[in-house]
Amino acid sequence: MGVTKTQNFTQEQNQVATYAKALAHPARVAILQYLLKKQTCICGDLVEELPLAQATVSQHLKELKAIGLIKGTVEGTSVCYCIDQHKWEEVRDVLLNLFSSPIACQDSCC
């Protein structure tokens, strides 16, 4: 979606699209699932947990951090990543709102 085109949509529509784009890669989903499974900040190298190169993992972490789903803090020579609980709940609520909307089309029209 071009920068100039986003003005034609509501803030909510742009927000849903931003979240969906951030979640639209299986590597990012895997990173989030790993962080959720561990239920703690991960200070080690995520590359050891994923079948991806360091540069690729870093790029996906950057995308997740850009929308605020994860936080990263520097501890010594490593970066610790964890889920931002407040943002996680916000994203969940926005997507649940979209998917809980009633479906207007019934079987007769589809």
OpenMM code with the backbone's topology and positions (N, CA, C; nanometers):
from openmm import Vec3, app, unit

residues = "MET GLY VAL THR LYS THR GLN ASN PHE THR GLN GLU GLN ASN GLN VAL ALA THR TYR ALA LYS ALA LEU ALA HIS PRO ALA ARG VAL ALA ILE LEU GLN TYR LEU LEU LYS LYS GLN THR CYS ILE CYS GLY ASP LEU VAL GLU GLU LEU PRO LEU ALA GLN ALA THR VAL SER GLN HIS LEU LYS GLU LEU LYS ALA ILE GLY LEU ILE LYS GLY THR VAL GLU GLY THR SER VAL CYS TYR CYS ILE ASP GLN HIS LYS TRP GLU GLU VAL ARG ASP VAL LEU LEU ASN LEU PHE SER SER PRO ILE ALA CYS GLN ASP SER CYS CYS".split()
positions = [
    Vec3(0.0845, -0.1163, 0.0000),
    Vec3(0.0000, 0.0000, 0.0000),
    Vec3(0.0895, 0.1232, 0.0000),
    Vec3(0.0714, 0.2085, -0.0989),
    Vec3(0.1531, 0.3280, -0.1087),
    Vec3(0.1241, 0.4261, 0.0034),
    Vec3(0.2233, 0.5042, 0.0375),
    Vec3(0.2112, 0.6004, 0.1462),
    Vec3(0.0956, 0.6966, 0.1215),
    Vec3(0.0796, 0.7426, 0.0006),
    Vec3(-0.0258, 0.8393, -0.0276),
    Vec3(-0.1642, 0.7749, -0.0259),
    Vec3(-0.1750, 0.6473, -0.0487),
    Vec3(-0.3045, 0.5790, -0.0522),
    Vec3(-0.3606, 0.5525, 0.0868),
    Vec3(-0.2785, 0.5445, 0.1883),
    Vec3(-0.3277, 0.5128, 0.3222),
    Vec3(-0.4217, 0.6196, 0.3761),
    Vec3(-0.4104, 0.7411, 0.3270),
    Vec3(-0.4977, 0.8488, 0.3733),
    Vec3(-0.6427, 0.8256, 0.3333),
    Vec3(-0.6669, 0.7362, 0.2374),
    Vec3(-0.8020, 0.7071, 0.1914),
    Vec3(-0.8731, 0.6060, 0.2807),
    Vec3(-0.8068, 0.5583, 0.3847),
    Vec3(-0.8628, 0.4562, 0.4721),
    Vec3(-0.8663, 0.5072, 0.6154),
    Vec3(-0.9512, 0.4443, 0.6960),
    Vec3(-0.9619, 0.4866, 0.8356),
    Vec3(-0.8356, 0.4482, 0.9121),
    Vec3(-0.8203, 0.5105, 1.0278),
    Vec3(-0.7065, 0.4784, 1.1140),
    Vec3(-0.7107, 0.3301, 1.1531),
    Vec3(-0.8306, 0.2803, 1.1814),
    Vec3(-0.8450, 0.1392, 1.2189),
    Vec3(-0.8042, 0.0473, 1.1036),
    Vec3(-0.8451, 0.0785, 0.9832),
    Vec3(-0.8100, -0.0026, 0.8669),
    Vec3(-0.6593, -0.0035, 0.8448),
    Vec3(-0.5962, 0.1099, 0.8587),
    Vec3(-0.4507, 0.1174, 0.8445),
    Vec3(-0.3809, 0.0402, 0.9557),
    Vec3(-0.4361, 0.0472, 1.0760),
    Vec3(-0.3780, -0.0238, 1.1897),
    Vec3(-0.3861, -0.1750, 1.1686),
    Vec3(-0.5019, -0.2245, 1.1280),
    Vec3(-0.5179, -0.3684, 1.1005),
    Vec3(-0.4192, -0.4112, 0.9923),
    Vec3(-0.4069, -0.3321, 0.8864),
    Vec3(-0.3158, -0.3656, 0.7767),
    Vec3(-0.1708, -0.3698, 0.8238),
    Vec3(-0.1321, -0.2772, 0.9098),
    Vec3(0.0042, -0.2750, 0.9627),
    Vec3(0.0324, -0.3994, 1.0454),
    Vec3(-0.0609, -0.4346, 1.1330),
    Vec3(-0.0432, -0.5541, 1.2160),
    Vec3(-0.0404, -0.6802, 1.1302),
    Vec3(-0.1316, -0.6873, 1.0337),
    Vec3(-0.1371, -0.8049, 0.9471),
    Vec3(-0.0078, -0.8208, 0.8672),
    Vec3(0.0455, -0.7103, 0.8193),
    Vec3(0.1713, -0.7149, 0.7438),
    Vec3(0.2853, -0.7662, 0.8316),
    Vec3(0.2897, -0.7202, 0.9564),
    Vec3(0.3957, -0.7649, 1.0476),
    Vec3(0.3846, -0.9132, 1.0799),
    Vec3(0.2633, -0.9662, 1.0776),
    Vec3(0.2411, -1.1076, 1.1092),
    Vec3(0.2411, -1.1964, 0.9847),
    Vec3(0.2619, -1.1368, 0.8689),
    Vec3(0.2436, -1.2070, 0.7420),
    Vec3(0.3613, -1.2920, 0.6964),
    Vec3(0.4574, -1.3162, 0.7822),
    Vec3(0.5699, -1.4013, 0.7446),
    Vec3(0.5840, -1.5122, 0.8478),
    Vec3(0.5978, -1.6364, 0.8034),
    Vec3(0.6065, -1.7475, 0.8993),
    Vec3(0.7247, -1.7369, 0.9955),
    Vec3(0.8328, -1.6724, 0.9550),
    Vec3(0.9468, -1.6562, 1.0462),
    Vec3(0.9089, -1.5663, 1.1634),
    Vec3(0.8310, -1.4627, 1.1357),
    Vec3(0.7884, -1.3729, 1.2437),
    Vec3(0.6917, -1.4428, 1.3368),
    Vec3(0.6044, -1.5233, 1.2794),
    Vec3(0.5125, -1.6022, 1.3622),
    Vec3(0.5928, -1.6984, 1.4491),
    Vec3(0.6941, -1.7618, 1.3917),
    Vec3(0.7786, -1.8549, 1.4674),
    Vec3(0.8526, -1.7836, 1.5805),
    Vec3(0.9009, -1.6636, 1.5547),
    Vec3(0.9701, -1.5862, 1.6583),
    Vec3(0.8736, -1.5557, 1.7724),
    Vec3(0.7547, -1.5091, 1.7386),
    Vec3(0.6557, -1.4777, 1.8414),
    Vec3(0.6159, -1.6022, 1.9205),
    Vec3(0.5949, -1.7133, 1.8499),
    Vec3(0.5588, -1.8372, 1.9185),
    Vec3(0.6697, -1.8822, 2.0126),
    Vec3(0.7928, -1.8679, 1.9704),
    Vec3(0.9056, -1.9060, 2.0552),
    Vec3(0.9110, -1.8193, 2.1807),
    Vec3(0.8966, -1.6885, 2.1638),
    Vec3(0.8994, -1.5979, 2.2786),
    Vec3(0.7823, -1.6243, 2.3728),
    Vec3(0.6642, -1.6541, 2.3168),
    Vec3(0.5479, -1.6851, 2.3996),
    Vec3(0.5682, -1.8164, 2.4749),
    Vec3(0.6248, -1.9140, 2.4065),
    Vec3(0.6492, -2.0453, 2.4681),
    Vec3(0.7461, -2.0335, 2.5855),
    Vec3(0.8488, -1.9537, 2.5701),
    Vec3(0.9504, -1.9379, 2.6750),
    Vec3(0.8985, -1.8557, 2.7926),
    Vec3(0.7999, -1.7708, 2.7668),
    Vec3(0.7390, -1.6851, 2.8696),
    Vec3(0.8424, -1.6049, 2.9488),
    Vec3(0.9468, -1.5653, 2.8817),
    Vec3(1.0503, -1.4839, 2.9439),
    Vec3(1.1272, -1.4126, 2.8340),
    Vec3(1.2090, -1.3186, 2.8719),
    Vec3(1.2942, -1.2523, 2.7728),
    Vec3(1.4050, -1.3480, 2.7302),
    Vec3(1.4344, -1.3482, 2.6032),
    Vec3(1.5376, -1.4345, 2.5462),
    Vec3(1.6613, -1.3502, 2.5199),
    Vec3(1.7685, -1.3821, 2.5891),
    Vec3(1.8926, -1.3064, 2.5723),
    Vec3(1.9926, -1.3803, 2.4849),
    Vec3(1.9609, -1.5002, 2.4491),
    Vec3(2.0498, -1.5785, 2.3646),
    Vec3(2.0291, -1.5458, 2.2182),
    Vec3(2.0903, -1.6246, 2.1369),
    Vec3(2.0843, -1.6051, 1.9931),
    Vec3(1.9652, -1.6810, 1.9366),
    Vec3(1.8661, -1.6096, 1.8847),
    Vec3(1.7480, -1.6732, 1.8264),
    Vec3(1.7812, -1.7547, 1.7019),
    Vec3(1.8960, -1.7271, 1.6426),
    Vec3(1.9362, -1.8006, 1.5225),
    Vec3(1.9496, -1.9499, 1.5529),
    Vec3(1.9886, -1.9820, 1.6740),
    Vec3(2.0020, -2.1227, 1.7132),
    Vec3(1.8674, -2.1936, 1.7157),
    Vec3(1.7593, -2.1179, 1.7294),
    Vec3(1.6253, -2.1752, 1.7387),
    Vec3(1.5505, -2.1770, 1.6069),
    Vec3(1.5973, -2.1003, 1.5101),
    Vec3(1.5276, -2.0871, 1.3823),
    Vec3(1.6186, -2.1301, 1.2671),
    Vec3(1.5601, -2.1859, 1.1618),
    Vec3(1.6409, -2.2293, 1.0468),
    Vec3(1.6703, -2.1147, 0.9500),
    Vec3(1.7191, -2.0035, 1.0057),
    Vec3(1.7440, -1.8840, 0.9250),
    Vec3(1.8798, -1.8243, 0.9584),
    Vec3(1.9333, -1.7478, 0.8654),
    Vec3(2.0604, -1.6794, 0.8865),
    Vec3(2.0425, -1.5632, 0.9840),
    Vec3(2.1500, -1.5230, 1.0466),
    Vec3(2.1475, -1.4134, 1.1442),
    Vec3(2.0869, -1.2861, 1.0851),
    Vec3(2.1273, -1.2516, 0.9644),
    Vec3(2.0755, -1.1288, 0.9022),
    Vec3(1.9248, -1.1365, 0.8810),
    Vec3(1.8762, -1.2533, 0.8455),
    Vec3(1.7323, -1.2720, 0.8234),
    Vec3(1.6562, -1.2605, 0.9540),
    Vec3(1.7050, -1.3252, 1.0585),
    Vec3(1.6415, -1.3170, 1.1903),
    Vec3(1.6403, -1.1720, 1.2376),
    Vec3(1.7508, -1.1032, 1.2204),
    Vec3(1.7600, -0.9629, 1.2615),
    Vec3(1.6566, -0.8766, 1.1897),
    Vec3(1.6375, -0.9007, 1.0616),
    Vec3(1.5396, -0.8240, 0.9850),
    Vec3(1.3980, -0.8499, 1.0360),
    Vec3(1.3665, -0.9748, 1.0666),
    Vec3(1.2334, -1.0068, 1.1176),
    Vec3(1.2123, -0.9489, 1.2577),
    Vec3(1.3156, -0.9524, 1.3405),
    Vec3(1.3067, -0.8907, 1.4727),
    Vec3(1.2830, -0.7399, 1.4596),
    Vec3(1.3497, -0.6799, 1.3643),
    Vec3(1.3342, -0.5360, 1.3404),
    Vec3(1.1893, -0.5025, 1.3044),
    Vec3(1.1287, -0.5848, 1.2191),
    Vec3(0.9890, -0.5626, 1.1786),
    Vec3(0.8942, -0.5759, 1.2970),
    Vec3(0.9149, -0.6766, 1.3801),
    Vec3(0.8294, -0.6977, 1.4968),
    Vec3(0.8491, -0.5870, 1.6003),
    Vec3(0.9716, -0.5414, 1.6124),
    Vec3(1.0017, -0.4340, 1.7070),
    Vec3(0.9439, -0.3013, 1.6571),
    Vec3(0.9416, -0.2813, 1.5264),
    Vec3(0.8920, -0.1562, 1.4684),
    Vec3(0.7455, -0.1310, 1.5021),
    Vec3(0.6654, -0.2370, 1.5104),
    Vec3(0.5246, -0.2169, 1.5462),
    Vec3(0.5018, -0.2327, 1.6962),
    Vec3(0.6085, -0.2640, 1.7691),
    Vec3(0.5992, -0.2690, 1.9144),
    Vec3(0.5608, -0.4024, 1.9747),
    Vec3(0.5480, -0.5074, 1.8934),
    Vec3(0.5100, -0.6376, 1.9475),
    Vec3(0.6179, -0.6979, 2.0372),
    Vec3(0.7426, -0.6660, 2.0076),
    Vec3(0.8507, -0.7131, 2.0929),
    Vec3(0.9342, -0.5948, 2.1376),
    Vec3(1.0006, -0.6144, 2.2502),
    Vec3(1.0930, -0.5147, 2.3029),
    Vec3(1.2319, -0.5753, 2.3001),
    Vec3(1.3294, -0.4939, 2.2793),
    Vec3(1.4677, -0.5396, 2.2813),
    Vec3(1.5510, -0.4480, 2.3684),
    Vec3(1.6231, -0.5079, 2.4609),
    Vec3(1.7117, -0.4294, 2.5470),
    Vec3(1.8510, -0.4894, 2.5403),
    Vec3(1.9508, -0.4031, 2.5458),
    Vec3(2.0900, -0.4478, 2.5393),
    Vec3(2.1370, -0.4839, 2.6791),
    Vec3(2.1905, -0.6050, 2.6903),
    Vec3(2.2505, -0.6510, 2.8163),
    Vec3(2.3882, -0.7058, 2.7832),
    Vec3(2.4880, -0.6292, 2.8162),
    Vec3(2.6239, -0.6695, 2.7820),
    Vec3(2.6431, -0.6665, 2.6327),
    Vec3(2.6822, -0.7812, 2.5771),
    Vec3(2.7057, -0.7891, 2.4329),
    Vec3(2.5872, -0.8478, 2.3571),
    Vec3(2.4782, -0.8783, 2.4272),
    Vec3(2.3634, -0.9366, 2.3587),
    Vec3(2.2391, -0.8500, 2.3765),
    Vec3(2.1413, -0.8756, 2.2921),
    Vec3(2.0131, -0.8072, 2.3001),
    Vec3(1.9105, -0.9070, 2.3505),
    Vec3(1.8333, -0.8667, 2.4498),
    Vec3(1.7285, -0.9515, 2.5053),
    Vec3(1.5949, -0.9099, 2.4454),
    Vec3(1.5199, -1.0077, 2.3965),
    Vec3(1.3911, -0.9806, 2.3345),
    Vec3(1.2802, -1.0447, 2.4158),
    Vec3(1.1672, -0.9735, 2.4228),
    Vec3(1.0490, -1.0305, 2.4860),
    Vec3(0.9244, -0.9662, 2.4259),
    Vec3(0.8115, -1.0304, 2.4493),
    Vec3(0.6836, -0.9783, 2.4032),
    Vec3(0.6481, -0.8555, 2.4863),
    Vec3(0.6009, -0.7512, 2.4210),
    Vec3(0.5478, -0.6355, 2.4922),
    Vec3(0.4013, -0.6674, 2.5212),
    Vec3(0.3713, -0.6975, 2.6456),
    Vec3(0.2386, -0.7455, 2.6822),
    Vec3(0.1281, -0.6459, 2.6470),
    Vec3(0.1513, -0.5184, 2.6733),
    Vec3(0.0499, -0.4171, 2.6431),
    Vec3(0.0191, -0.4132, 2.4933),
    Vec3(0.1237, -0.4123, 2.4109),
    Vec3(0.1043, -0.4073, 2.2656),
    Vec3(0.0425, -0.5368, 2.2146),
    Vec3(0.0843, -0.6501, 2.2727),
    Vec3(0.0287, -0.7802, 2.2342),
    Vec3(-0.1231, -0.7788, 2.2536),
    Vec3(-0.1671, -0.7291, 2.3675),
    Vec3(-0.3104, -0.7240, 2.3970),
    Vec3(-0.3823, -0.6274, 2.3034),
    Vec3(-0.3169, -0.5167, 2.2700),
    Vec3(-0.3756, -0.4206, 2.1766),
    Vec3(-0.3942, -0.4830, 2.0378),
    Vec3(-0.2916, -0.5494, 1.9881),
    Vec3(-0.2994, -0.6135, 1.8560),
    Vec3(-0.4062, -0.7219, 1.8577),
    Vec3(-0.4084, -0.8020, 1.9640),
    Vec3(-0.5099, -0.9076, 1.9777),
    Vec3(-0.6500, -0.8480, 1.9719),
    Vec3(-0.6723, -0.7405, 2.0462),
    Vec3(-0.8047, -0.6786, 2.0501),
    Vec3(-0.8459, -0.6215, 1.9145),
    Vec3(-0.7523, -0.5588, 1.8448),
    Vec3(-0.7822, -0.5023, 1.7123),
    Vec3(-0.8196, -0.6132, 1.6142),
    Vec3(-0.7434, -0.7226, 1.6142),
    Vec3(-0.7726, -0.8323, 1.5216),
    Vec3(-0.8987, -0.9079, 1.5617),
    Vec3(-0.9218, -0.9246, 1.6918),
    Vec3(-1.0454, -0.9886, 1.7373),
    Vec3(-1.1668, -0.9056, 1.6984),
    Vec3(-1.1542, -0.7747, 1.7053),
    Vec3(-1.2634, -0.6867, 1.6652),
    Vec3(-1.2982, -0.7083, 1.5179),
    Vec3(-1.1984, -0.7204, 1.4349),
    Vec3(-1.2221, -0.7450, 1.2923),
    Vec3(-1.2903, -0.8800, 1.2717),
    Vec3(-1.2360, -0.9841, 1.3331),
    Vec3(-1.2869, -1.1191, 1.3093),
    Vec3(-1.4153, -1.1513, 1.3859),
    Vec3(-1.4529, -1.0673, 1.4798),
    Vec3(-1.5789, -1.0910, 1.5507),
    Vec3(-1.6948, -1.0147, 1.4885),
    Vec3(-1.6674, -0.9390, 1.3834),
    Vec3(-1.7741, -0.8680, 1.3127),
    Vec3(-1.8663, -0.9693, 1.2460),
    Vec3(-1.9972, -0.9441, 1.2509),
    Vec3(-2.0905, -1.0387, 1.1891),
    Vec3(-2.0726, -1.0424, 1.0372),
    Vec3(-2.0951, -1.1585, 0.9820),
    Vec3(-2.0852, -1.1773, 0.8372),
    Vec3(-2.2210, -1.1457, 0.7764),
    Vec3(-2.2247, -1.0494, 0.6862),
    Vec3(-2.3519, -1.0049, 0.6283),
    Vec3(-2.4031, -1.1008, 0.5209),
    Vec3(-2.3149, -1.1659, 0.4531),
    Vec3(-2.3529, -1.2538, 0.3431),
    Vec3(-2.3986, -1.3888, 0.3973),
    Vec3(-2.5131, -1.4338, 0.3533),
    Vec3(-2.5648, -1.5654, 0.3900),
    Vec3(-2.5414, -1.6618, 0.2740),
    Vec3(-2.5704, -1.7857, 0.2940),
    Vec3(-2.5466, -1.8882, 0.1921),
    Vec3(-2.6144, -1.8577, 0.0587),
    Vec3(-2.7248, -1.7842, 0.0589),
    Vec3(-2.7984, -1.7598, -0.0641),
    Vec3(-2.7232, -1.6693, -0.1619),
    Vec3(-2.6284, -1.5904, -0.1137),
    Vec3(-2.5590, -1.5000, -0.2047),
    Vec3(-2.4162, -1.5434, -0.2347),
    Vec3(-2.3679, -1.6426, -0.1689),
    Vec3(-2.2289, -1.6841, -0.1910),
    Vec3(-2.2185, -1.8205, -0.2533),
] * unit.nanometer
topology = app.Topology()
chain = topology.addChain("A")
for resn in residues:
    res = topology.addResidue(resn, chain)
    for name in ("N", "CA", "C"):
        topology.addAtom(name, app.Element.getBySymbol(name[0]), res)
